[in-house]
Amino acid sequence: MSAAALRRLALRVLELAGVLCIVSVGVFSLVVLLPGDPAVDILGPGRPPSEYAELRHELGLDQPLHTRYFDWLGGVLTGDLGRSVVPPQSEVSDRVVSALPVSAEIAVLGLLIALLIAVPLAMWSAYREGGIADRIIGAGTFAVLSVPSFLAGLLLVMVMVNSLGWFPRSEWVRIGDGDLLGNLHHAFLPALTVALVELAMFARVLRGDLIVTLREDFILAARAKGMSPLRILFTDALRPSSFSLVTLLGLSLGRLIGSTVIVEYLFSLPGMGSLVVNAANQGDYPMVQGAVLTIAVIYVVINAGIDFSYGHLDPRTRRVHV
């Protein structure tokens, strides 16, 4: 690895560490500074003041804010996200490890479905710019973007689950149980719900970038040589047109892992969205802090990886960071 590459890597690592530090402060402050008293949320109203004071002392809530933050951060850096304060009082990391694969699978599977549909649609639409197919695809993606995810999920449940009975609604089979087909059968409909809006965005963004690329001189030269449209699209046009799509893909993956609350509710999935919502409703602030921090770290790391990938998509971008 060259000296310039090592310098770029070191700078990125320092940037990533700084961002993660800011994220940790934001997550801790967001939960701690929320109105309300965790002791009252846990014990319920009407208890003697001494019981509330004793619980605050046990939880460290009577300590100064900066002391609580550094105690919490020290635990996080050693892999200890704390312990739930609401029965059953399990380790936060155990609950996160249990819920994260569910949300991650739905998000990844949804993005794969979106890409498998969006990329061919965008390529076809861009190559036939202004034609009937382009107009139909444009109108279709706009219509999909106009439908909220919760409404799309409800419609899929009504048709695919209630009317046709093709998919289950309120069950979940984990991959670790050894039933891969059963897992995919349960995960497909939630993933499709997630994929609908994403595929519409992917198709519209990629179409716009492809149209610009298809007007470049090297594409015109390839057409003049008689190269087939498929070869031009896949070998020459797709790669330099993927910057916006790759960026959007990274943003979508990080966002979907923590924002599938409605989908998880509709299909009764034990994912991160359900974990955060239930913990917030119960006043379980260590659980909220640990889960939200996990989602935020995943989001930051994914987008850092996406940033690194630009140099492989187009080597010219490496010079910008030297």
N, C-alpha and C positions, 0 to 999 in steps of 0.2 A: 504494500500500500504506500503510495507516495506521501511526501510531507504535506502537500496541499490537501490530500484526502484526509489525512489524520487531523489536520487543523480543522477542516470542516466538521469532522465527526466530533472532535472535542468541543467545538462551539455549540453544536446541536445538543450534545449531552448536557452542557451547562444551561442552555436555554430550557431544555426539558426539565431539569432539576428546579430551575426558578419557577417555571409554570406550575409544577406540581406543588411547590411550597405555597404559592399563592392560592392554589386550589384547596389545599388543606386548611389554610386560614379561613377561606370563604365558607367551606363546608362546616367547620367548627362554629364559626360565628353565626352562620345562618340558623343552625339548630339551637344554639345556646341563647341567642338573643330573641328568639320567638317569644311572644307573649304567653303568659301562663306559668304555672308552677309544676314541674315534673312530679314533685312529691304529692301534690294534690291529685294529679292525673293518675298516679299509681295507686295511692291509698283510697282515693275517693274523698268527696267533701264530708264535713261533719266530724272529723277526727280531732282529738285533742292536739293543740299546738306542739306539745312535746313530741308526739309521734312524727309529725312532719319534720321537726328539727332533727330528730334522730336519723330519719331517712336521708335528709339532706347531707348530714355528716357522713353517713355510710357511703353515699354516692359521690362525696367530694364536692357537692354543690355549694358548700360554704367556703370554699377556697377562692382566692383571687382568680380572675379570669385568665391571666397569663400563666399562672401555675397549672390550672386545669388544662390549658392548651398544650403545654409542653409535656405534661404527664400523659395526655392522650396521644400526642405525636410520638413520644418515646415508645409507647405500646404499639402504635401503628408500624413504626420502623422495624420492630422485632416480630411483626406478624400478628400482634394481638390487637384486634379491633374492639375489644371490650366484651362485656357480658350483658345480655338482655336484662332489663329491670322488671319485665312483665312476665309472669308465669306462662309457660315453662321457661325458667331463667337459663337458657342455653347460651353457648358462646356465639357471638355475632358472626365470627368467621365461619362457623359450621353452618349457620343458616344461609349465609351468602354463598358458600360453596354448593349448597343444595339447590339454591334458587337460580344462580347465575347460568348454569348449563341450559336451563329451560328457556330463558330469555335469549341467550346467545344462539341457541339452535333455531328458534323462531326467526330471529333477526337475520342470521346467515342464510337460512333456507329461503326466507322471503326475498332477500337481495339476489340470490341465485335465480329464483323464478323471474324476478324483475329483469335481470340482465339477459336471460335466455329469450325473453320476449322483446325487450326494448331494443337491443342491439340490432337484430334483423329488421325490426320495424323502422328504426332510424336510418339504417343504411338504404333500405328500399325507398323510404320517403325522400331522403336527400338526393339519391340518384335520379329519382323521378320528380324533381322539384317542380312545383306548379301543376303537376298532373292530377288526375283523379285520385290515384292511390295516395298521393301526398296530402290532398285535401281531406280524404276520409280518415287517414291516420291522425292528422292534426286535429280534426273535429273530435275523434274518439279519445285522444289523450286529454284534450281540454275537458271533455265530459267527465272523464275519470277523475281529473283533478278537482272537479266541482263537487264531487260526492265525498262527504266526510268519512273518515275511516270507521267511525262507530256505525254509521248508516250502512256502509258496505258490508261490515261484519254482520249486522242484523239481517240484511237481505240474504247473505250467504247462509246464515244459520236457518232462516225460514225456508229457503229452497233446498239446500244440500242436506240439512240435518232433519228438519221437521217434516218437509214434504216428501223428499226422495229417500231419506234415511241412509244416504251413502257414507256419511261420516258421523262419528260420535261427537258429542258436545262437551260433556262434563267429565271426561276421563283423561288420564295422562299416563303413558307408558314410557319409562325412561330407557335410554339406550343401554344403560348398564344392566337392565333386566334381561338382556339377551334376545329381545324380540325387536329386531331392527324394522321389519315390515310393519309391525304393530305401532312402533314409535312414529314412523313416517305417516301411517294412516291417521294417527291422531294429530300430527304436527302440520299436515299439509294445508288444511283449511285455515287455521290461524296464520300460517305463513302466507297463504294467498291473500288474506285480508290485508296483511302488512304490505304485500308486494304491489298492490294495485296502484296506490298513489306513487310509490317509488318508480315503478316502470313507466308511468306517464311522464314523470320529471326526467328520468334518464333518457327516454326517447326524444323529448323535445330539446334537451341540452345537447345530446350527441348529434341530432339532426342539424342543429345550427352550426356546430363546429365542422361537421362533415361538408356542409355546403361551402363554407369558406375554404376548406382544404381542397375540395374538388375543383376550385377555380385557380389553384396554383399552377405554375408553369410545368412542374414535373408531372402533374396529373394529366395536363393537356398533352404533354409529350408521350406519356404512356398510352393515352387514347389514340394518338396519331400512329403509334406503332402497332395498333390493332390488338392490344391486350384486352382480355375479356373483362366485363364489368365486375364480376366476382373477384377476380385477381386484383384489379385496381382497388376495390373497396377494402379487401382483407389485407393485402400485402403493402399497399402504398398509402391509403387514406386513413385507415382506422387508427393506427398507432399514433400519428401526430395529432389526431383529433380527440384523443382520449384524456387530455389534461383535465378539462372541466368534469368529465365523467368520473375520473378517478378521485378527484377532490370531493365530488358530491357523494361518491360511494363511501368514502371514509367518514364523512359527516353523517351520512344516513346510518351506517353500521353503529357508530358510537351512540347516536341518538336513539335508535330503535331498541337497543339493549335496555335502556332505562325508561322508555316512553311507551311501552306496549301495555299500559295499564288497562285501557279499554278492551283491547283484544284478550288480555289475560282474564279480565272479568267476564267477558262474554263466553269464553271457553273454559273457565275455571282452571286456569293454569297456575301452578305454584312458582311463578317467576319473580324477577326483581321488582317489577312494577307493583305486584300484589304485596310483596314483602314490605316495600317502603310505605305504601298507603296504609296497610294494617298497622305497621309500627307507629306511624304518625297519629292515627286515630286512637291508639292506646297510650300515647305519651311515652313510647319506648325510644327515648332520644339516642342512646348508644346504638341501637339497631339502625335508626335513620342515618346517623353519622357514618357508620360503617358501610351501609349499603350505598349511600349517595357518594361517598368517597371512592368506593370501588368503581362505580359507574363513571365518575369523573376521570379517574386515572385511566380507565380503558379508553375513554374518548380521547384524552390527550395523547396516549401512546399510539393509538390507531392513526391519528392525524399526523403524528411525527413520522410514522412509517410511510404514510402516503407522501409526505414531503420528500423523504429519502428516495422514493420510487421515481420521482420526476427525472432524475439523472439517467435512469435506465430507459425511460420512455423517449427521451430526447437528450443525447449527450451534450448538446449545446447549452442546456440549462446549468450544467455543472460549473461553467465559468462564472456564473453570476455569484456563486457562493465562495469563490476562491478569495 
